[in-house]
Amino acid sequence: MNALLEVNQLSVSFFGRDKEVEAVRNVSFEVRKGETLGIVGESGSGKSVTARTIMRLLPSPPSMVKGGEVLFQGRNLADRSDAEMEAIRGKEIGMIFQDPMSSLNPTMRIGKQIEESLIKHRKMSKSEARSEAIEMLKMVGISNAETRYSQYPHEFSGGMRQRVMIAIALACRPSLLIADEPTTALDVTIQAQILNQMKVLQKELGTSIILITHDLGVVAGMCDRVVVMKDGEIVETGTTEELFANPKHPYTVKLLNALPRLDEKKKPKPESLMKRAGDDVPLLQVKSLRQHFDLGKGQILKAVNNISFDIHAGETLGVVGESGSGKSTTGRSILRLNEATGGEVLYRGIPLQQLNRGEMKRMRRHMGMIFQDPYASLNPRLRVADIIGEALDVHGMSSGKAVRQKRIEELLDMVGLNASHAMRYPHEFSGGQRQRIGIARTLAVEPDFIVCDEPLSALDVSIQAQIVKLLEELQQRLGLTYLFIAHDLSMVKHISDRVAVMYKGKIVELAESEELYANPLHEYTKTLLSAIPVPDPKIESAKKLIVSTEASKADPYGLEQSSFLEVSKGHWVAVAGA
């Protein structure tokens, strides 16, 4: 097979304040015509720098290519002028970026953004480009393409924006497509749709793909060969089946071992945490909770629609579902970060909705939240000591500077950081370290109950495993109770005692973790489970990316006419058409 792209001994450095950072060192690989090459590794391994160097998208300075060459169809891209690279980008090499919202122009209509490359590279007239742009939207699975053509990026969901990015990247039928973490932080069903669309289009257009990801399940289902990167270097390469069956480098083994699997049994919890006898009073009771938002023009969004559940002390209740299902809104409504439209929440029998502002402030000492994006939830202007100390100050728990400092150091040690980290700012930490800081801040007021709102989203798989292990250790040590919100069903299974599945504001199924995964009863639950990429290329389901029910269907699971049936003790499922 002929090589479409050859990267030979590529080295890239970044310079600043008399300091050189070697981001990529002596990297070599090739991409053959019609194949998919996966590049995997943790954040900082050099994956994205390599991709952007191929596209000549890194600003110089501060970056500099120290050595090596990039040959595309036998031509060295380093020797191309800026004008020649503009002709190659989009026309011959397309790229899908990690965050479509920041990559799409928020002031331009979607159709116009697709038309740009068609007019520039394929020399189409405006009317021809418009027709082709609409066809591209249809090709990537966007319904009502004629209407969507005239809308702006903010009017699209995350998955639909990523489809638009694919349409833009493939509009000129490039020979090579570079997909840089195209499904990071997307729901499992949306991820399946995006990857499935890429495979279909690859088959139709004969495009070669470089897929950059940290999800080995995605690699198993998508890639022919794999390159593993660590600290700017390639540590292992081979076919997908060889790498999964017989990984040679310890780092590859570490990545494979960190990936949770649905077919693995979850570890039993210590008996001291399991307080779920029939006569035991729940720590938290949610009764007929509703959270509706007025969208104007007579439209009401029922984000949370009459849900009920209990959580017992020492328990972890997982909540899973796609974006927009109401998971995060449920967590925020429980803590009264959003004032609920109806229903009630009882904490140790106390109705939270009836508490005044001062009473609720005192109650917040017992209830905390770990947010999805640790960088956005940490004040960038404060040092870590003040971020954590602020919680102590607000609740009057810092009796003197020395006591405050000692408590901050204890909290940092508790989450696996050291005392020297207290004087740093959030931007000086990795994503995993920032999440640990967020956890330390939450633990500062010694809560009993914590809402974990997508705390693993966009973290590398090995970092996810570290955070989950930390949460489990803290639960055992401090007797914590969690509401664990996530869209990664594999991870949810291993950390949760019970799992609630949410769809369009309702809980459609609730059961013991092992029971739900072994015997899902609701069709939506089955759809979520079938869409999870299996981290094993030998398993046929790893190669079959299931596309979920289209969001355009108003009520595909009959929820508007559903009731609930207890099919076994503790296993509840919504039954359509009741």
Phi, psi and omega in degrees: 000132182286143178277125176279321181228135175233125174249120186239115173050044183284130176228130182227134178234158173241140183240141177186132178049053177061024181232134177251130175247117179276100185279324180224132183230114172051050181272130179223132173195172177224155176239124183267161182296128176080001181259167174245119178255124177267136172242116185240158179156167181281170176303136181089003181279346178105006184297305184290326177297319178299314181297315182290333175291319176302318182277355184057047182254356180278130178291141179230117350292169010273352183272158175208132173280111185277339181182167177094182181213157176236111182257120176244117185052039177084355181260135178280114183294336180294335181271354182282145175286169179299321179295321179293322178293325177298326179287330181280317180296131180089312182280314183250328176232121176254159181219134173253122184269163187295316184247101183295331182293322180276346180268335178271145179285115185291344182263357181250142175293150185303314182301319181296327181289328176286323183297328185310307183288329179294318179290319183288311189264327182256006174052040179277154171285169181298320180291321178294318180295322179297314179298317181291323179297319178295320177296323178294321177297320177294320183298326181268012170087023178266118180283161182053048187301323181298320178286315182297331180307323186266004182267168181259161182306324183292347179271003180250150173286170179301317180294322180289324176296322179293326175296321177297319178300320178295318179299317179296315183294328184259001185302325182262014178054057182292157177284330183230133176241124176256116181250107185264100182049056187290346184239012180300131177070009175272154175298155185298323179288321177293320176303315180299319179296314182297313181293322178298319179296320179297320180293319179297313181292325176298318180293320182288322187257349181070027184281140170275148184231134164256115182253112179263124184200164170247007182262106183288339174295319177295319179300316182300323183272342189247327197258148174272318177227161185226139171245127179255124181245145176211129178050042175083002182235156173274123182257341179198146175213152180169181176292158182300315182295320178296316184295319180285325183281325187214068178294136186259324183272140179304328180292320177297318178300319179299316180297316181294322181288335181282345185278118179289147180235144180293333184274004177266141177287138177282149181288138179292149180275152175301141182300333182297337181267343185270092181246065188236038175294156186302329183263006181284132179284128180298149175292319182229134177234125177249122186235114175051042183291133178228140176220102182250145179238134179275113182270359182088165179055034177078007181265130178241125176266116178270079185296319174233124192234083171065060180252151180219140173192164176240153171230129181266157181301134179082001184263156169242116175258117177274142176235120183237160179155169181284168174301137181089000181280345178106008184298302183294323178298322176300311180299317181291326179289324178300318182275001181063030167284332164245138176278120185296148177287326181195175183085186180213155176235124179248127177247115187053037179084356181268122179286110187294327183294341182268356181280142175280180187300315181293319179295321180291325177298317178293325180293331182295344174298332184265355186225131181227175180216136172253122189271163185294312185253102185294332181287319181288334184267356177254135180291115185293345182268352182255146171286162182303320180302321181280329177297314179285319182294333181301320178297321178295320182293316183300322184261013175063038183253009180245092182268073180110151184296319182293317180296318179300312181297319180296319179295321178297317179294323177298318181293319178297318177297322181299327183258013174086021175245169181245172188299330182294337180290344186297331184265009178265166176260159183306324183292348181272007182240158173285171179300317180294321178292322178296323178294325176296323177295318177299322178292318179299318178298318180295321182284347186303324184265012176057057181286159173263330186234131182229131171269117178261101186264096180050051186289350183254358186300130175071006175272150175299154186299322180289326177290322175303314181299322179295317181293318178298316179299319179298314180298320179293318179295319179293323178297316180292321184286321187251357181068036185285157175241133185240142158254108190255106183263130181196164171248359176272098186293329180297314181291323180298320180302319188279339181258342189261147172276316175232158181229131173251130180258122181253142177212122178050047173084359181237153171273118183263343179200141179215126183199169171305145185307306182297321182295316183294319182285328180280329186220064178293137184251324181278144183297326179293320176299317178299321178297315179300314183293322182290339182274352181288123177292131183272128182282054179202107183295346179280338180279126186302325182294340177294334183264355180248100181273112187281132177266126184283172179303139182296139181293342182291340178285126189296316186214066188296339183251014175065031184290333182294340181237031187262156169228178185245142181233132175270106186275336173203170186301116177084000180250109183249144179215142176282134180247119184286151173073017183286000000 
